[in-house]
């Protein structure tokens, strides 16, 4: 189960949402936040891998054609 976002839940309750609806909404937002953090981590690893690949390819091409 995702971690509940307390500030969002409190804001929704203050805006007039029921406790149950506020809990569900805050849980859903927390779930998406966790998924986005996972995507961000994978993207940074992928960026590093592509950079290393470009550097090695450039070095090999320089060595072959120089």
mmCIF file as Biopython writes it, N, C-alpha, C and O atoms, coordinates in Angstrom:
data_model
#
loop_
_atom_site.group_PDB
_atom_site.id
_atom_site.type_symbol
_atom_site.label_atom_id
_atom_site.label_alt_id
_atom_site.label_comp_id
_atom_site.label_asym_id
_atom_site.label_entity_id
_atom_site.label_seq_id
_atom_site.pdbx_PDB_ins_code
_atom_site.Cartn_x
_atom_site.Cartn_y
_atom_site.Cartn_z
_atom_site.occupancy
_atom_site.B_iso_or_equiv
_atom_site.auth_seq_id
_atom_site.auth_asym_id
_atom_site.pdbx_PDB_model_num
ATOM 1   N N  . UNK A ? 1  ? 0.841   -1.180 0.000   1.0 0.0 1  A 1 
ATOM 2   C CA . UNK A ? 1  ? 0.000   0.000  0.000   1.0 0.0 1  A 1 
ATOM 3   C C  . UNK A ? 1  ? 0.884   1.241  0.000   1.0 0.0 1  A 1 
ATOM 4   O O  . UNK A ? 1  ? 1.911   1.284  0.677   1.0 0.0 1  A 1 
ATOM 5   N N  . UNK A ? 2  ? 0.485   2.221  -0.746  1.0 0.0 2  A 1 
ATOM 6   C CA . UNK A ? 2  ? 1.265   3.447  -0.869  1.0 0.0 2  A 1 
ATOM 7   C C  . UNK A ? 2  ? 1.160   4.282  0.404   1.0 0.0 2  A 1 
ATOM 8   O O  . UNK A ? 2  ? 0.211   4.159  1.178   1.0 0.0 2  A 1 
ATOM 9   N N  . UNK A ? 3  ? 2.135   5.109  0.589   1.0 0.0 3  A 1 
ATOM 10  C CA . UNK A ? 3  ? 2.143   6.024  1.724   1.0 0.0 3  A 1 
ATOM 11  C C  . UNK A ? 3  ? 1.136   7.137  1.452   1.0 0.0 3  A 1 
ATOM 12  O O  . UNK A ? 3  ? 1.052   7.656  0.339   1.0 0.0 3  A 1 
ATOM 13  N N  . UNK A ? 4  ? 0.392   7.488  2.460   1.0 0.0 4  A 1 
ATOM 14  C CA . UNK A ? 4  ? -0.619  8.530  2.323   1.0 0.0 4  A 1 
ATOM 15  C C  . UNK A ? 4  ? 0.051   9.901  2.369   1.0 0.0 4  A 1 
ATOM 16  O O  . UNK A ? 4  ? 0.965   10.125 3.163   1.0 0.0 4  A 1 
ATOM 17  N N  . UNK A ? 5  ? -0.399  10.802 1.529   1.0 0.0 5  A 1 
ATOM 18  C CA . UNK A ? 5  ? 0.123   12.165 1.535   1.0 0.0 5  A 1 
ATOM 19  C C  . UNK A ? 5  ? -0.754  13.000 2.468   1.0 0.0 5  A 1 
ATOM 20  O O  . UNK A ? 5  ? -1.874  13.367 2.113   1.0 0.0 5  A 1 
ATOM 21  N N  . UNK A ? 6  ? -0.242  13.296 3.655   1.0 0.0 6  A 1 
ATOM 22  C CA . UNK A ? 6  ? -1.031  13.947 4.703   1.0 0.0 6  A 1 
ATOM 23  C C  . UNK A ? 6  ? -1.512  15.335 4.348   1.0 0.0 6  A 1 
ATOM 24  O O  . UNK A ? 6  ? -2.661  15.673 4.629   1.0 0.0 6  A 1 
ATOM 25  N N  . UNK A ? 7  ? -0.663  16.157 3.734   1.0 0.0 7  A 1 
ATOM 26  C CA . UNK A ? 7  ? -1.065  17.524 3.399   1.0 0.0 7  A 1 
ATOM 27  C C  . UNK A ? 7  ? -2.177  17.531 2.355   1.0 0.0 7  A 1 
ATOM 28  O O  . UNK A ? 7  ? -3.118  18.319 2.447   1.0 0.0 7  A 1 
ATOM 29  N N  . UNK A ? 8  ? -2.066  16.654 1.367   1.0 0.0 8  A 1 
ATOM 30  C CA . UNK A ? 8  ? -3.108  16.580 0.349   1.0 0.0 8  A 1 
ATOM 31  C C  . UNK A ? 8  ? -4.424  16.121 0.971   1.0 0.0 8  A 1 
ATOM 32  O O  . UNK A ? 8  ? -5.484  16.675 0.682   1.0 0.0 8  A 1 
ATOM 33  N N  . UNK A ? 9  ? -4.345  15.113 1.820   1.0 0.0 9  A 1 
ATOM 34  C CA . UNK A ? 9  ? -5.549  14.597 2.476   1.0 0.0 9  A 1 
ATOM 35  C C  . UNK A ? 9  ? -6.220  15.694 3.306   1.0 0.0 9  A 1 
ATOM 36  O O  . UNK A ? 9  ? -7.437  15.864 3.250   1.0 0.0 9  A 1 
ATOM 37  N N  . UNK A ? 10 ? -5.426  16.428 4.068   1.0 0.0 10 A 1 
ATOM 38  C CA . UNK A ? 10 ? -5.965  17.499 4.903   1.0 0.0 10 A 1 
ATOM 39  C C  . UNK A ? 10 ? -6.594  18.595 4.045   1.0 0.0 10 A 1 
ATOM 40  O O  . UNK A ? 10 ? -7.644  19.136 4.395   1.0 0.0 10 A 1 
ATOM 41  N N  . UNK A ? 11 ? -5.953  18.922 2.924   1.0 0.0 11 A 1 
ATOM 42  C CA . UNK A ? 11 ? -6.496  19.955 2.037   1.0 0.0 11 A 1 
ATOM 43  C C  . UNK A ? 11 ? -7.818  19.515 1.429   1.0 0.0 11 A 1 
ATOM 44  O O  . UNK A ? 11 ? -8.747  20.314 1.306   1.0 0.0 11 A 1 
ATOM 45  N N  . UNK A ? 12 ? -7.901  18.259 1.052   1.0 0.0 12 A 1 
ATOM 46  C CA . UNK A ? 12 ? -9.149  17.756 0.478   1.0 0.0 12 A 1 
ATOM 47  C C  . UNK A ? 12 ? -10.278 17.738 1.508   1.0 0.0 12 A 1 
ATOM 48  O O  . UNK A ? 12 ? -11.419 18.073 1.193   1.0 0.0 12 A 1 
ATOM 49  N N  . UNK A ? 13 ? -9.954  17.348 2.727   1.0 0.0 13 A 1 
ATOM 50  C CA . UNK A ? 13 ? -10.975 17.340 3.787   1.0 0.0 13 A 1 
ATOM 51  C C  . UNK A ? 13 ? -11.430 18.771 4.071   1.0 0.0 13 A 1 
ATOM 52  O O  . UNK A ? 13 ? -12.623 19.021 4.244   1.0 0.0 13 A 1 
ATOM 53  N N  . UNK A ? 14 ? -10.486 19.707 4.120   1.0 0.0 14 A 1 
ATOM 54  C CA . UNK A ? 14 ? -10.848 21.111 4.353   1.0 0.0 14 A 1 
ATOM 55  C C  . UNK A ? 14 ? -11.669 21.686 3.206   1.0 0.0 14 A 1 
ATOM 56  O O  . UNK A ? 14 ? -12.460 22.607 3.412   1.0 0.0 14 A 1 
ATOM 57  N N  . UNK A ? 15 ? -11.489 21.156 2.010   1.0 0.0 15 A 1 
ATOM 58  C CA . UNK A ? 15 ? -12.237 21.633 0.845   1.0 0.0 15 A 1 
ATOM 59  C C  . UNK A ? 15 ? -13.639 21.044 0.791   1.0 0.0 15 A 1 
ATOM 60  O O  . UNK A ? 15 ? -14.467 21.464 -0.018  1.0 0.0 15 A 1 
ATOM 61  N N  . UNK A ? 16 ? -13.900 20.064 1.660   1.0 0.0 16 A 1 
ATOM 62  C CA . UNK A ? 16 ? -15.251 19.523 1.726   1.0 0.0 16 A 1 
ATOM 63  C C  . UNK A ? 16 ? -15.398 18.084 1.280   1.0 0.0 16 A 1 
ATOM 64  O O  . UNK A ? 16 ? -16.514 17.567 1.236   1.0 0.0 16 A 1 
ATOM 65  N N  . UNK A ? 17 ? -14.310 17.431 0.950   1.0 0.0 17 A 1 
ATOM 66  C CA . UNK A ? 17 ? -14.389 16.025 0.555   1.0 0.0 17 A 1 
ATOM 67  C C  . UNK A ? 17 ? -14.567 15.161 1.803   1.0 0.0 17 A 1 
ATOM 68  O O  . UNK A ? 17 ? -14.156 15.543 2.898   1.0 0.0 17 A 1 
ATOM 69  N N  . UNK A ? 18 ? -15.178 14.005 1.624   1.0 0.0 18 A 1 
ATOM 70  C CA . UNK A ? 18 ? -15.345 13.103 2.761   1.0 0.0 18 A 1 
ATOM 71  C C  . UNK A ? 18 ? -14.002 12.473 3.119   1.0 0.0 18 A 1 
ATOM 72  O O  . UNK A ? 18 ? -13.070 12.471 2.315   1.0 0.0 18 A 1 
ATOM 73  N N  . UNK A ? 19 ? -13.919 11.940 4.333   1.0 0.0 19 A 1 
ATOM 74  C CA . UNK A ? 19 ? -12.672 11.319 4.802   1.0 0.0 19 A 1 
ATOM 75  C C  . UNK A ? 19 ? -12.249 10.180 3.877   1.0 0.0 19 A 1 
ATOM 76  O O  . UNK A ? 19 ? -11.077 10.062 3.520   1.0 0.0 19 A 1 
ATOM 77  N N  . UNK A ? 20 ? -13.206 9.352  3.498   1.0 0.0 20 A 1 
ATOM 78  C CA . UNK A ? 20 ? -12.904 8.200  2.652   1.0 0.0 20 A 1 
ATOM 79  C C  . UNK A ? 20 ? -12.389 8.637  1.283   1.0 0.0 20 A 1 
ATOM 80  O O  . UNK A ? 20 ? -11.396 8.103  0.789   1.0 0.0 20 A 1 
ATOM 81  N N  . UNK A ? 21 ? -13.064 9.605  0.674   1.0 0.0 21 A 1 
ATOM 82  C CA . UNK A ? 21 ? -12.648 10.098 -0.643  1.0 0.0 21 A 1 
ATOM 83  C C  . UNK A ? 21 ? -11.269 10.767 -0.562  1.0 0.0 21 A 1 
ATOM 84  O O  . UNK A ? 21 ? -10.445 10.601 -1.462  1.0 0.0 21 A 1 
ATOM 85  N N  . UNK A ? 22 ? -11.021 11.514 0.501   1.0 0.0 22 A 1 
ATOM 86  C CA . UNK A ? 22 ? -9.732  12.176 0.672   1.0 0.0 22 A 1 
ATOM 87  C C  . UNK A ? 22 ? -8.622  11.144 0.835   1.0 0.0 22 A 1 
ATOM 88  O O  . UNK A ? 22 ? -7.540  11.309 0.271   1.0 0.0 22 A 1 
ATOM 89  N N  . UNK A ? 23 ? -8.877  10.080 1.601   1.0 0.0 23 A 1 
ATOM 90  C CA . UNK A ? 23 ? -7.874  9.024  1.769   1.0 0.0 23 A 1 
ATOM 91  C C  . UNK A ? 23 ? -7.569  8.334  0.451   1.0 0.0 23 A 1 
ATOM 92  O O  . UNK A ? 23 ? -6.406  8.088  0.132   1.0 0.0 23 A 1 
ATOM 93  N N  . UNK A ? 24 ? -8.608  8.019  -0.320  1.0 0.0 24 A 1 
ATOM 94  C CA . UNK A ? 24 ? -8.410  7.351  -1.608  1.0 0.0 24 A 1 
ATOM 95  C C  . UNK A ? 24 ? -7.626  8.235  -2.568  1.0 0.0 24 A 1 
ATOM 96  O O  . UNK A ? 24 ? -6.718  7.758  -3.249  1.0 0.0 24 A 1 
ATOM 97  N N  . UNK A ? 25 ? -7.967  9.512  -2.627  1.0 0.0 25 A 1 
ATOM 98  C CA . UNK A ? 25 ? -7.274  10.430 -3.536  1.0 0.0 25 A 1 
ATOM 99  C C  . UNK A ? 25 ? -5.810  10.607 -3.137  1.0 0.0 25 A 1 
ATOM 100 O O  . UNK A ? 25 ? -4.927  10.597 -3.995  1.0 0.0 25 A 1 
ATOM 101 N N  . UNK A ? 26 ? -5.551  10.768 -1.848  1.0 0.0 26 A 1 
ATOM 102 C CA . UNK A ? 26 ? -4.180  10.943 -1.387  1.0 0.0 26 A 1 
ATOM 103 C C  . UNK A ? 26 ? -3.356  9.682  -1.633  1.0 0.0 26 A 1 
ATOM 104 O O  . UNK A ? 26 ? -2.180  9.775  -1.985  1.0 0.0 26 A 1 
ATOM 105 N N  . UNK A ? 27 ? -3.951  8.513  -1.455  1.0 0.0 27 A 1 
ATOM 106 C CA . UNK A ? 27 ? -3.250  7.255  -1.720  1.0 0.0 27 A 1 
ATOM 107 C C  . UNK A ? 27 ? -2.940  7.117  -3.201  1.0 0.0 27 A 1 
ATOM 108 O O  . UNK A ? 27 ? -1.849  6.682  -3.570  1.0 0.0 27 A 1 
ATOM 109 N N  . UNK A ? 28 ? -3.885  7.483  -4.048  1.0 0.0 28 A 1 
ATOM 110 C CA . UNK A ? 28 ? -3.666  7.382  -5.486  1.0 0.0 28 A 1 
ATOM 111 C C  . UNK A ? 28 ? -2.548  8.315  -5.948  1.0 0.0 28 A 1 
ATOM 112 O O  . UNK A ? 28 ? -1.711  7.924  -6.762  1.0 0.0 28 A 1 
ATOM 113 N N  . UNK A ? 29 ? -2.531  9.529  -5.440  1.0 0.0 29 A 1 
ATOM 114 C CA . UNK A ? 29 ? -1.474  10.476 -5.800  1.0 0.0 29 A 1 
ATOM 115 C C  . UNK A ? 29 ? -0.110  9.969  -5.316  1.0 0.0 29 A 1 
ATOM 116 O O  . UNK A ? 29 ? 0.888   10.092 -6.025  1.0 0.0 29 A 1 
ATOM 117 N N  . UNK A ? 30 ? -0.074  9.407  -4.119  1.0 0.0 30 A 1 
ATOM 118 C CA . UNK A ? 30 ? 1.189   8.872  -3.594  1.0 0.0 30 A 1 
ATOM 119 C C  . UNK A ? 30 ? 1.676   7.709  -4.448  1.0 0.0 30 A 1 
ATOM 120 O O  . UNK A ? 30 ? 2.880   7.558  -4.657  1.0 0.0 30 A 1 
ATOM 121 N N  . UNK A ? 31 ? 0.760   6.887  -4.942  1.0 0.0 31 A 1 
ATOM 122 C CA . UNK A ? 31 ? 1.127   5.765  -5.807  1.0 0.0 31 A 1 
ATOM 123 C C  . UNK A ? 31 ? 1.754   6.276  -7.102  1.0 0.0 31 A 1 
ATOM 124 O O  . UNK A ? 31 ? 2.782   5.763  -7.543  1.0 0.0 31 A 1 
ATOM 125 N N  . UNK A ? 32 ? 1.135   7.281  -7.705  1.0 0.0 32 A 1 
ATOM 126 C CA . UNK A ? 32 ? 1.688   7.842  -8.936  1.0 0.0 32 A 1 
ATOM 127 C C  . UNK A ? 32 ? 3.039   8.496  -8.697  1.0 0.0 32 A 1 
ATOM 128 O O  . UNK A ? 32 ? 3.923   8.426  -9.551  1.0 0.0 32 A 1 
ATOM 129 N N  . UNK A ? 33 ? 3.207   9.129  -7.548  1.0 0.0 33 A 1 
ATOM 130 C CA . UNK A ? 33 ? 4.484   9.754  -7.233  1.0 0.0 33 A 1 
ATOM 131 C C  . UNK A ? 33 ? 5.584   8.699  -7.136  1.0 0.0 33 A 1 
ATOM 132 O O  . UNK A ? 33 ? 6.700   8.914  -7.608  1.0 0.0 33 A 1 
ATOM 133 N N  . UNK A ? 34 ? 5.268   7.569  -6.526  1.0 0.0 34 A 1 
ATOM 134 C CA . UNK A ? 34 ? 6.255   6.489  -6.414  1.0 0.0 34 A 1 
ATOM 135 C C  . UNK A ? 34 ? 6.598   5.926  -7.791  1.0 0.0 34 A 1 
ATOM 136 O O  . UNK A ? 34 ? 7.760   5.632  -8.071  1.0 0.0 34 A 1 
ATOM 137 N N  . UNK A ? 35 ? 5.590   5.777  -8.649  1.0 0.0 35 A 1 
ATOM 138 C CA . UNK A ? 35 ? 5.841   5.272  -10.001 1.0 0.0 35 A 1 
ATOM 139 C C  . UNK A ? 35 ? 6.698   6.246  -10.793 1.0 0.0 35 A 1 
ATOM 140 O O  . UNK A ? 35 ? 7.591   5.821  -11.526 1.0 0.0 35 A 1 
ATOM 141 N N  . UNK A ? 36 ? 6.445   7.547  -10.663 1.0 0.0 36 A 1 
ATOM 142 C CA . UNK A ? 36 ? 7.243   8.541  -11.373 1.0 0.0 36 A 1 
ATOM 143 C C  . UNK A ? 36 ? 8.686   8.558  -10.881 1.0 0.0 36 A 1 
ATOM 144 O O  . UNK A ? 36 ? 9.606   8.759  -11.673 1.0 0.0 36 A 1 
ATOM 145 N N  . UNK A ? 37 ? 8.892   8.353  -9.598  1.0 0.0 37 A 1 
ATOM 146 C CA . UNK A ? 37 ? 10.248  8.284  -9.065  1.0 0.0 37 A 1 
ATOM 147 C C  . UNK A ? 37 ? 10.989  7.087  -9.649  1.0 0.0 37 A 1 
ATOM 148 O O  . UNK A ? 37 ? 12.182  7.177  -9.940  1.0 0.0 37 A 1 
ATOM 149 N N  . UNK A ? 38 ? 10.294  5.971  -9.821  1.0 0.0 38 A 1 
ATOM 150 C CA . UNK A ? 38 ? 10.899  4.790  -10.421 1.0 0.0 38 A 1 
ATOM 151 C C  . UNK A ? 38 ? 11.275  5.059  -11.878 1.0 0.0 38 A 1 
ATOM 152 O O  . UNK A ? 38 ? 12.355  4.668  -12.321 1.0 0.0 38 A 1 
ATOM 153 N N  . UNK A ? 39 ? 10.405  5.711  -12.610 1.0 0.0 39 A 1 
ATOM 154 C CA . UNK A ? 39 ? 10.690  6.039  -14.011 1.0 0.0 39 A 1 
ATOM 155 C C  . UNK A ? 39 ? 11.875  6.996  -14.092 1.0 0.0 39 A 1 
ATOM 156 O O  . UNK A ? 39 ? 12.726  6.853  -14.971 1.0 0.0 39 A 1 
ATOM 157 N N  . UNK A ? 40 ? 11.937  7.952  -13.201 1.0 0.0 40 A 1 
ATOM 158 C CA . UNK A ? 40 ? 13.039  8.912  -13.192 1.0 0.0 40 A 1 
ATOM 159 C C  . UNK A ? 40 ? 14.371  8.210  -12.932 1.0 0.0 40 A 1 
ATOM 160 O O  . UNK A ? 40 ? 15.378  8.544  -13.556 1.0 0.0 40 A 1 
ATOM 161 N N  . UNK A ? 41 ? 14.383  7.247  -12.022 1.0 0.0 41 A 1 
ATOM 162 C CA . UNK A ? 41 ? 15.607  6.496  -11.737 1.0 0.0 41 A 1 
ATOM 163 C C  . UNK A ? 41 ? 16.048  5.696  -12.951 1.0 0.0 41 A 1 
ATOM 164 O O  . UNK A ? 41 ? 17.227  5.692  -13.304 1.0 0.0 41 A 1 
ATOM 165 N N  . UNK A ? 42 ? 15.108  5.024  -13.587 1.0 0.0 42 A 1 
ATOM 166 C CA . UNK A ? 42 ? 15.444  4.240  -14.774 1.0 0.0 42 A 1 
ATOM 167 C C  . UNK A ? 42 ? 15.936  5.133  -15.902 1.0 0.0 42 A 1 
ATOM 168 O O  . UNK A ? 42 ? 16.846  4.752  -16.638 1.0 0.0 42 A 1 
ATOM 169 N N  . UNK A ? 43 ? 15.350  6.311  -16.048 1.0 0.0 43 A 1 
ATOM 170 C CA . UNK A ? 43 ? 15.757  7.233  -17.096 1.0 0.0 43 A 1 
ATOM 171 C C  . UNK A ? 43 ? 17.184  7.726  -16.872 1.0 0.0 43 A 1 
ATOM 172 O O  . UNK A ? 43 ? 17.940  7.878  -17.832 1.0 0.0 43 A 1 
ATOM 173 N N  . UNK A ? 44 ? 17.557  7.975  -15.634 1.0 0.0 44 A 1 
ATOM 174 C CA . UNK A ? 44 ? 18.925  8.427  -15.369 1.0 0.0 44 A 1 
ATOM 175 C C  . UNK A ? 44 ? 19.935  7.322  -15.665 1.0 0.0 44 A 1 
ATOM 176 O O  . UNK A ? 44 ? 21.028  7.606  -16.155 1.0 0.0 44 A 1 
ATOM 177 N N  . UNK A ? 45 ? 19.590  6.073  -15.378 1.0 0.0 45 A 1 
ATOM 178 C CA . UNK A ? 45 ? 20.474  4.956  -15.708 1.0 0.0 45 A 1 
ATOM 179 C C  . UNK A ? 45 ? 20.583  4.807  -17.223 1.0 0.0 45 A 1 
ATOM 180 O O  . UNK A ? 45 ? 21.673  4.585  -17.751 1.0 0.0 45 A 1 
ATOM 181 N N  . UNK A ? 46 ? 19.472  4.927  -17.909 1.0 0.0 46 A 1 
ATOM 182 C CA . UNK A ? 46 ? 19.471  4.821  -19.367 1.0 0.0 46 A 1 
ATOM 183 C C  . UNK A ? 46 ? 20.290  5.939  -19.994 1.0 0.0 46 A 1 
ATOM 184 O O  . UNK A ? 46 ? 21.020  5.699  -20.956 1.0 0.0 46 A 1 
ATOM 185 N N  . UNK A ? 47 ? 20.185  7.143  -19.474 1.0 0.0 47 A 1 
ATOM 186 C CA . UNK A ? 47 ? 20.968  8.270  -19.975 1.0 0.0 47 A 1 
ATOM 187 C C  . UNK A ? 47 ? 22.459  7.999  -19.809 1.0 0.0 47 A 1 
ATOM 188 O O  . UNK A ? 47 ? 23.245  8.266  -20.719 1.0 0.0 47 A 1 
ATOM 189 N N  . UNK A ? 48 ? 22.849  7.475  -18.661 1.0 0.0 48 A 1 
ATOM 190 C CA . UNK A ? 48 ? 24.256  7.144  -18.425 1.0 0.0 48 A 1 
ATOM 191 C C  . UNK A ? 48 ? 24.725  6.079  -19.421 1.0 0.0 48 A 1 
ATOM 192 O O  . UNK A ? 48 ? 25.822  6.182  -19.970 1.0 0.0 48 A 1 
ATOM 193 N N  . UNK A ? 49 ? 23.898  5.062  -19.653 1.0 0.0 49 A 1 
ATOM 194 C CA . UNK A ? 49 ? 24.275  3.988  -20.568 1.0 0.0 49 A 1 
ATOM 195 C C  . UNK A ? 49 ? 24.429  4.498  -22.003 1.0 0.0 49 A 1 
ATOM 196 O O  . UNK A ? 49 ? 25.364  4.102  -22.699 1.0 0.0 49 A 1 
ATOM 197 N N  . UNK A ? 50 ? 23.542  5.355  -22.445 1.0 0.0 50 A 1 
ATOM 198 C CA . UNK A ? 50 ? 23.635  5.905  -23.793 1.0 0.0 50 A 1 
ATOM 199 C C  . UNK A ? 50 ? 24.876  6.782  -23.916 1.0 0.0 50 A 1 
ATOM 200 O O  . UNK A ? 50 ? 25.567  6.734  -24.934 1.0 0.0 50 A 1 
ATOM 201 N N  . UNK A ? 51 ? 25.165  7.573  -22.906 1.0 0.0 51 A 1 
ATOM 202 C CA . UNK A ? 51 ? 26.369  8.413  -22.924 1.0 0.0 51 A 1 
ATOM 203 C C  . UNK A ? 51 ? 27.638  7.581  -23.003 1.0 0.0 51 A 1 
ATOM 204 O O  . UNK A ? 51 ? 28.555  7.916  -23.753 1.0 0.0 51 A 1 
ATOM 205 N N  . UNK A ? 52 ? 27.697  6.504  -22.239 1.0 0.0 52 A 1 
ATOM 206 C CA . UNK A ? 52 ? 28.871  5.628  -22.282 1.0 0.0 52 A 1 
ATOM 207 C C  . UNK A ? 52 ? 28.993  4.960  -23.646 1.0 0.0 52 A 1 
ATOM 208 O O  . UNK A ? 52 ? 30.098  4.816  -24.171 1.0 0.0 52 A 1 
ATOM 209 N N  . UNK A ? 53 ? 27.871  4.555  -24.218 1.0 0.0 53 A 1 
ATOM 210 C CA . UNK A ? 53 ? 27.887  3.932  -25.534 1.0 0.0 53 A 1 
ATOM 211 C C  . UNK A ? 53 ? 28.374  4.914  -26.599 1.0 0.0 53 A 1 
ATOM 212 O O  . UNK A ? 53 ? 29.182  4.542  -27.449 1.0 0.0 53 A 1 
ATOM 213 N N  . UNK A ? 54 ? 27.907  6.138  -26.570 1.0 0.0 54 A 1 
ATOM 214 C CA . UNK A ? 54 ? 28.351  7.146  -27.537 1.0 0.0 54 A 1 
ATOM 215 C C  . UNK A ? 54 ? 29.845  7.420  -27.384 1.0 0.0 54 A 1 
ATOM 216 O O  . UNK A ? 54 ? 30.556  7.553  -28.380 1.0 0.0 54 A 1 
ATOM 217 N N  . UNK A ? 55 ? 30.322  7.503  -26.149 1.0 0.0 55 A 1 
ATOM 218 C CA . UNK A ? 55 ? 31.746  7.750  -25.917 1.0 0.0 55 A 1 
ATOM 219 C C  . UNK A ? 55 ? 32.595  6.604  -26.457 1.0 0.0 55 A 1 
ATOM 220 O O  . UNK A ? 55 ? 33.620  6.843  -27.095 1.0 0.0 55 A 1 
ATOM 221 N N  . UNK A ? 56 ? 32.181  5.368  -26.209 1.0 0.0 56 A 1 
ATOM 222 C CA . UNK A ? 56 ? 32.961  4.227  -26.713 1.0 0.0 56 A 1 
ATOM 223 C C  . UNK A ? 56 ? 32.903  4.139  -28.227 1.0 0.0 56 A 1 
ATOM 224 O O  . UNK A ? 56 ? 33.915  3.844  -28.863 1.0 0.0 56 A 1 
ATOM 225 N N  . UNK A ? 57 ? 31.748  4.386  -28.815 1.0 0.0 57 A 1 
ATOM 226 C CA . UNK A ? 57 ? 31.626  4.351  -30.274 1.0 0.0 57 A 1 
ATOM 227 C C  . UNK A ? 57 ? 32.490  5.428  -30.913 1.0 0.0 57 A 1 
ATOM 228 O O  . UNK A ? 57 ? 33.150  5.180  -31.922 1.0 0.0 57 A 1 
ATOM 229 N N  . UNK A ? 58 ? 32.490  6.617  -30.331 1.0 0.0 58 A 1 
ATOM 230 C CA . UNK A ? 58 ? 33.326  7.689  -30.840 1.0 0.0 58 A 1 
ATOM 231 C C  . UNK A ? 58 ? 34.808  7.334  -30.746 1.0 0.0 58 A 1 
ATOM 232 O O  . UNK A ? 58 ? 35.571  7.592  -31.677 1.0 0.0 58 A 1 
ATOM 233 N N  . UNK A ? 59 ? 35.208  6.750  -29.636 1.0 0.0 59 A 1 
ATOM 234 C CA . UNK A ? 59 ? 36.608  6.355  -29.465 1.0 0.0 59 A 1 
ATOM 235 C C  . UNK A ? 59 ? 37.003  5.290  -30.485 1.0 0.0 59 A 1 
ATOM 236 O O  . UNK A ? 59 ? 38.097  5.350  -31.046 1.0 0.0 59 A 1 
ATOM 237 N N  . UNK A ? 60 ? 36.147  4.338  -30.727 1.0 0.0 60 A 1 
ATOM 238 C CA . UNK A ? 60 ? 36.446  3.275  -31.704 1.0 0.0 60 A 1 
ATOM 239 C C  . UNK A ? 60 ? 36.520  3.859  -33.109 1.0 0.0 60 A 1 
ATOM 240 O O  . UNK A ? 60 ? 37.437  3.536  -33.863 1.0 0.0 60 A 1 
ATOM 241 N N  . UNK A ? 61 ? 35.579  4.705  -33.467 1.0 0.0 61 A 1 
ATOM 242 C CA . UNK A ? 61 ? 35.603  5.312  -34.799 1.0 0.0 61 A 1 
ATOM 243 C C  . UNK A ? 61 ? 36.823  6.203  -34.979 1.0 0.0 61 A 1 
ATOM 244 O O  . UNK A ? 61 ? 37.421  6.216  -36.054 1.0 0.0 61 A 1 
ATOM 245 N N  . UNK A ? 62 ? 37.195  6.935  -33.960 1.0 0.0 62 A 1 
ATOM 246 C CA . UNK A ? 62 ? 38.399  7.767  -34.035 1.0 0.0 62 A 1 
ATOM 247 C C  . UNK A ? 62 ? 39.630  6.909  -34.259 1.0 0.0 62 A 1 
ATOM 248 O O  . UNK A ? 62 ? 40.506  7.256  -35.051 1.0 0.0 62 A 1 
ATOM 249 N N  . UNK A ? 63 ? 39.691  5.783  -33.554 1.0 0.0 63 A 1 
ATOM 250 C CA . UNK A ? 63 ? 40.853  4.883  -33.682 1.0 0.0 63 A 1 
ATOM 251 C C  . UNK A ? 63 ? 40.885  4.227  -35.068 1.0 0.0 63 A 1 
ATOM 252 O O  . UNK A ? 63 ? 41.962  4.052  -35.638 1.0 0.0 63 A 1 
ATOM 253 N N  . UNK A ? 64 ? 39.731  3.868  -35.611 1.0 0.0 64 A 1 
ATOM 254 C CA . UNK A ? 64 ? 39.688  3.200  -36.917 1.0 0.0 64 A 1 
ATOM 255 C C  . UNK A ? 64 ? 40.047  4.167  -38.033 1.0 0.0 64 A 1 
ATOM 256 O O  . UNK A ? 64 ? 40.813  3.812  -38.930 1.0 0.0 64 A 1 
ATOM 257 N N  . UNK A ? 65 ? 39.514  5.371  -37.997 1.0 0.0 65 A 1 
ATOM 258 C CA . UNK A ? 65 ? 39.693  6.299  -39.114 1.0 0.0 65 A 1 
ATOM 259 C C  . UNK A ? 65 ? 40.818  7.306  -38.917 1.0 0.0 65 A 1 
ATOM 260 O O  . UNK A ? 65 ? 41.038  8.147  -39.789 1.0 0.0 65 A 1 
ATOM 261 N N  . UNK A ? 66 ? 41.515  7.250  -37.833 1.0 0.0 66 A 1 
ATOM 262 C CA . UNK A ? 66 ? 42.599  8.207  -37.628 1.0 0.0 66 A 1 
ATOM 263 C C  . UNK A ? 66 ? 43.900  7.648  -38.079 1.0 0.0 66 A 1 
ATOM 264 O O  . UNK A ? 66 ? 44.927  8.319  -37.981 1.0 0.0 66 A 1 
#
